[in-house]
Amino acid sequence: MLAVVKIAGQQFTVEKDQTLFVPHLEGKAGDKVELEVLLSDLEGKLSVGASVKTKVKAEIVDQLKGDTVIAYKQKRRKGFHKKKGHRTAYTKIKVTDIK
């Protein structure tokens, strides 16, 4: 069982009982979510586009942040420098069911 799902504008290939880090999804740990399926392969039967009847269900395991990313700009001999940083929010999900 294999499916390609769309989460926050990105595509992920998922299988049952797989754990993924995806862009931030609303919800708390333990919440159930249903993912949009673009392509599915169930026992060798491939379905794409509007013919997809497969449903992928997942459970939110945790909400967390990625590593710090620093953006630093400087112009030499001008005294100009700017430093900004951010931490991207991620959601850890576990695929519970593909039907």
Phi and psi in degrees as GROMACS dihedral restraints (atoms count N, CA, C in turn):
[ dihedral_restraints ]
;  ai    aj    ak    al  type     phi  dphi    fc
    3     4     5     6     1  -145.6    20    10
    4     5     6     7     1   142.5    20    10
    6     7     8     9     1  -147.0    20    10
    7     8     9    10     1   148.7    20    10
    9    10    11    12     1  -107.7    20    10
   10    11    12    13     1   122.1    20    10
   12    13    14    15     1  -118.1    20    10
   13    14    15    16     1   157.0    20    10
   15    16    17    18     1  -109.8    20    10
   16    17    18    19     1   121.1    20    10
   18    19    20    21     1  -130.2    20    10
   19    20    21    22     1   117.0    20    10
   21    22    23    24     1    52.9    20    10
   22    23    24    25     1    41.2    20    10
   24    25    26    27     1    82.8    20    10
   25    26    27    28     1     1.3    20    10
   27    28    29    30     1  -117.3    20    10
   28    29    30    31     1   151.2    20    10
   30    31    32    33     1  -103.0    20    10
   31    32    33    34     1   137.8    20    10
   33    34    35    36     1  -131.6    20    10
   34    35    36    37     1   138.6    20    10
   36    37    38    39     1   -90.5    20    10
   37    38    39    40     1   125.1    20    10
   39    40    41    42     1  -127.3    20    10
   40    41    42    43     1   153.3    20    10
   42    43    44    45     1  -131.0    20    10
   43    44    45    46     1   165.5    20    10
   45    46    47    48     1   -62.7    20    10
   46    47    48    49     1   140.9    20    10
   48    49    50    51     1    66.0    20    10
   49    50    51    52     1    17.8    20    10
   51    52    53    54     1   -87.2    20    10
   52    53    54    55     1   144.9    20    10
   54    55    56    57     1  -109.0    20    10
   55    56    57    58     1   133.2    20    10
   57    58    59    60     1  -131.4    20    10
   58    59    60    61     1   152.4    20    10
   60    61    62    63     1  -105.7    20    10
   61    62    63    64     1   117.1    20    10
   63    64    65    66     1  -122.3    20    10
   64    65    66    67     1   163.7    20    10
   66    67    68    69     1   -56.5    20    10
   67    68    69    70     1   156.2    20    10
   69    70    71    72     1   -50.7    20    10
   70    71    72    73     1   128.5    20    10
   72    73    74    75     1  -116.1    20    10
   73    74    75    76     1   143.2    20    10
   75    76    77    78     1   -69.1    20    10
   76    77    78    79     1   140.9    20    10
   78    79    80    81     1   135.8    20    10
   79    80    81    82     1   170.0    20    10
   81    82    83    84     1  -108.5    20    10
   82    83    84    85     1   168.8    20    10
   84    85    86    87     1   -60.4    20    10
   85    86    87    88     1   131.8    20    10
   87    88    89    90     1   100.3    20    10
   88    89    90    91     1   -15.6    20    10
   90    91    92    93     1   -70.2    20    10
   91    92    93    94     1   148.4    20    10
   93    94    95    96     1   -99.3    20    10
   94    95    96    97     1   140.5    20    10
   96    97    98    99     1  -131.6    20    10
   97    98    99   100     1   149.9    20    10
   99   100   101   102     1  -111.4    20    10
  100   101   102   103     1   130.5    20    10
  102   103   104   105     1  -100.7    20    10
  103   104   105   106     1   149.3    20    10
  105   106   107   108     1   -76.8    20    10
  106   107   108   109     1   124.3    20    10
  108   109   110   111     1   -98.8    20    10
  109   110   111   112     1   129.3    20    10
  111   112   113   114     1  -100.5    20    10
  112   113   114   115     1   -33.6    20    10
  114   115   116   117     1  -151.0    20    10
  115   116   117   118     1   142.3    20    10
  117   118   119   120     1  -139.9    20    10
  118   119   120   121     1   148.7    20    10
  120   121   122   123     1  -132.5    20    10
  121   122   123   124     1   100.1    20    10
  123   124   125   126     1  -112.8    20    10
  124   125   126   127     1   113.7    20    10
  126   127   128   129     1    50.4    20    10
  127   128   129   130     1    43.7    20    10
  129   130   131   132     1    84.0    20    10
  130   131   132   133     1    -3.9    20    10
  132   133   134   135     1   -95.6    20    10
  133   134   135   136     1   113.6    20    10
  135   136   137   138     1   -96.5    20    10
  136   137   138   139     1   130.7    20    10
  138   139   140   141     1  -132.9    20    10
  139   140   141   142     1   136.9    20    10
  141   142   143   144     1  -134.1    20    10
  142   143   144   145     1   147.8    20    10
  144   145   146   147     1    71.2    20    10
  145   146   147   148     1  -134.9    20    10
  147   148   149   150     1   -69.1    20    10
  148   149   150   151     1   -19.4    20    10
  150   151   152   153     1   -81.5    20    10
  151   152   153   154     1     0.4    20    10
  153   154   155   156     1   -76.1    20    10
  154   155   156   157     1   119.7    20    10
  156   157   158   159     1  -110.8    20    10
  157   158   159   160     1     0.4    20    10
  159   160   161   162     1   -72.4    20    10
  160   161   162   163     1   142.8    20    10
  162   163   164   165     1  -119.1    20    10
  163   164   165   166     1   132.5    20    10
  165   166   167   168     1  -113.6    20    10
  166   167   168   169     1   123.0    20    10
  168   169   170   171     1  -113.2    20    10
  169   170   171   172     1   141.1    20    10
  171   172   173   174     1  -137.7    20    10
  172   173   174   175     1   163.0    20    10
  174   175   176   177     1  -122.7    20    10
  175   176   177   178     1   135.4    20    10
  177   178   179   180     1   -76.0    20    10
  178   179   180   181     1   123.1    20    10
  180   181   182   183     1   -91.9    20    10
  181   182   183   184     1   -43.5    20    10
  183   184   185   186     1  -161.3    20    10
  184   185   186   187     1   154.3    20    10
  186   187   188   189     1  -110.4    20    10
  187   188   189   190     1   127.5    20    10
  189   190   191   192     1  -148.8    20    10
  190   191   192   193     1   173.5    20    10
  192   193   194   195     1  -115.9    20    10
  193   194   195   196     1   150.4    20    10
  195   196   197   198     1   -81.3    20    10
  196   197   198   199     1  -172.0    20    10
  198   199   200   201     1   -70.0    20    10
  199   200   201   202     1   158.3    20    10
  201   202   203   204     1   -71.4    20    10
  202   203   204   205     1   131.8    20    10
  204   205   206   207     1  -113.3    20    10
  205   206   207   208     1   124.1    20    10
  207   208   209   210     1  -104.3    20    10
  208   209   210   211     1   130.4    20    10
  210   211   212   213     1  -111.2    20    10
  211   212   213   214     1   116.1    20    10
  213   214   215   216     1  -122.5    20    10
  214   215   216   217     1   128.6    20    10
  216   217   218   219     1  -123.8    20    10
  217   218   219   220     1   144.4    20    10
  219   220   221   222     1  -152.5    20    10
  220   221   222   223     1   143.1    20    10
  222   223   224   225     1  -114.7    20    10
  223   224   225   226     1   123.7    20    10
  225   226   227   228     1   -69.2    20    10
  226   227   228   229     1   145.8    20    10
  228   229   230   231     1    62.8    20    10
  229   230   231   232     1     9.9    20    10
  231   232   233   234     1  -111.4    20    10
  232   233   234   235     1   -13.1    20    10
  234   235   236   237     1    78.6    20    10
  235   236   237   238     1    12.4    20    10
  237   238   239   240     1   -98.8    20    10
  238   239   240   241     1   125.9    20    10
  240   241   242   243     1  -152.1    20    10
  241   242   243   244     1   148.1    20    10
  243   244   245   246     1  -140.8    20    10
  244   245   246   247     1   130.7    20    10
  246   247   248   249     1  -128.9    20    10
  247   248   249   250     1   122.1    20    10
  249   250   251   252     1  -132.8    20    10
  250   251   252   253     1   151.5    20    10
  252   253   254   255     1  -142.3    20    10
  253   254   255   256     1   162.6    20    10
  255   256   257   258     1  -155.1    20    10
  256   257   258   259     1   161.7    20    10
  258   259   260   261     1  -125.8    20    10
  259   260   261   262     1   119.2    20    10
  261   262   263   264     1   -73.3    20    10
  262   263   264   265     1   137.4    20    10
  264   265   266   267     1   -85.0    20    10
  265   266   267   268     1   132.1    20    10
  267   268   269   270     1  -125.2    20    10
  268   269   270   271     1   158.2    20    10
  270   271   272   273     1  -122.8    20    10
  271   272   273   274     1   131.0    20    10
  273   274   275   276     1   -93.9    20    10
  274   275   276   277     1   122.0    20    10
  276   277   278   279     1  -123.6    20    10
  277   278   279   280     1   156.4    20    10
  279   280   281   282     1  -124.2    20    10
  280   281   282   283     1   124.7    20    10
  282   283   284   285     1   -74.0    20    10
  283   284   285   286     1   120.0    20    10
  285   286   287   288     1   -97.9    20    10
  286   287   288   289     1   -30.0    20    10
  288   289   290   291     1  -155.4    20    10
  289   290   291   292     1   139.0    20    10
  291   292   293   294     1  -127.5    20    10
  292   293   294   295     1   113.7    20    10
